[in-house]
Amino acid sequence: MWIVFALGVSAFGGLLFARFRFPAGLLVGGIVAVSLLNIATDKVVAPTYLTTILQILSGTLIGSSFSKKDVLEIKKLLLPAVLLVTGMLLNNLLIGVVVAAVSSLDLTSALMGAIPGGVTESVIMADQLGANVPAVAVMQLSRLLFSLVLFPSLIKFLLRNDEPYNEHTAMQRVEVPHMSVPQRIFSTSIIGTVFGIAGSFIPFIPVPAMLASLVAVSVTNMFVFPTLFPRRFRQGAQIAAGVLVGSRVTPSTIAGLGELIVPISIMLFGFLVFHMAIAWLVSKTTRLHKGIAMFCMIPAGVSDIALVASEMHYQSPVIALLQMVRLLSCITIFPIVIKLFVLLVQ
């Protein structure tokens, strides 16, 4: 009963924050509400299967948005994509090492807190790798807020003397013969769930359920039929993630939040300096427009950045594609590298 009650509390807090248009409101509000509940009662315990459910939801959601057309387009952007991902990975390792050296955070938590991926996915991966989940969540939320608030203003300032870039492309309609919308949703859910559960038994791989469902749904979307997974399911994942994080928050956790000021400051400074430097390098070594490269390097939500870029007259499918590459890399490559890196260092 407590887990059901906690889910209700997370939903209430998330919807309240979302109502006031707080960035990542569902996740932040859920974490705050469940944290307060756990501090007051000390009875919120997230079941072990919740992590697997969250992995399957996230993997299915991301896989359903990755099409064959995206793969073909990414081939044309191979060099910029490789440079962007390599630069972000090196920056992640550098920030993690520095943060671990100057704070009480262990190396795994420092590295996971500095992953420039999705907040929900990063929290799930942190739990899987045995990191300090509340600390990672605070660092990830700080990174998201910082990215959405400061990066667009910085880019606007840096490009103030440049001509606005605008690229319009026509959307292609995809015909889905003999499949209704409910059938597509049901089929996508079954594929993601079956492969996610099977993948959860794979040893030695971080977030195996997420990776298995992501690959299965992506392949289905590209070669079998266009998959469909409603975005409201992501809202459910964020509410559940609020319970996962909030259940780890105790009075001692709150007392230790002051220790995260230095790690967060180092992380945000690293993102600000190195991500803009990487964007500049990519624009100089490839034909990618400088403004487009900068928007591709903002470590925030794919859809959020695409909307912000469009509002600032930098509308291009390249931004969404390379942002998707960033997100997929943070889920597939970064955790494996982090796990190996920690094993080598320690």
ABEGO torsion letter per residue (X at the ends): XAAAAAAAAAAAAAAAAAAAGBBGAAAAAAAAAAAAAAAAAGABBBBAAAAAAAAAAAAAAAAAABBAAAAAAAAAAAAAAAAAAAAAAAAAAAAAAAAAAABABBAAAAAAAABABBAAAAAAAAAAAGBBAAAAAAAAAAAAAAAAAAAAAAAAAAAAABBBBBBBBBBBBBBBBGBBAAAAAAAAAAAAAAAAAAAAABBGBBGAAAAAAAAAAAAAAAAABBBBBBAAAAAAAAAAAAAAAAAABBAAAAAAAAAAAAAAAAAAAAAAAAAAAAAAAAAAABABBAAAAAAAABBBBAAAAAAAAAAAGBBBAAAAAAAAAAAAAAAAAAAAAAAAAAAAAX
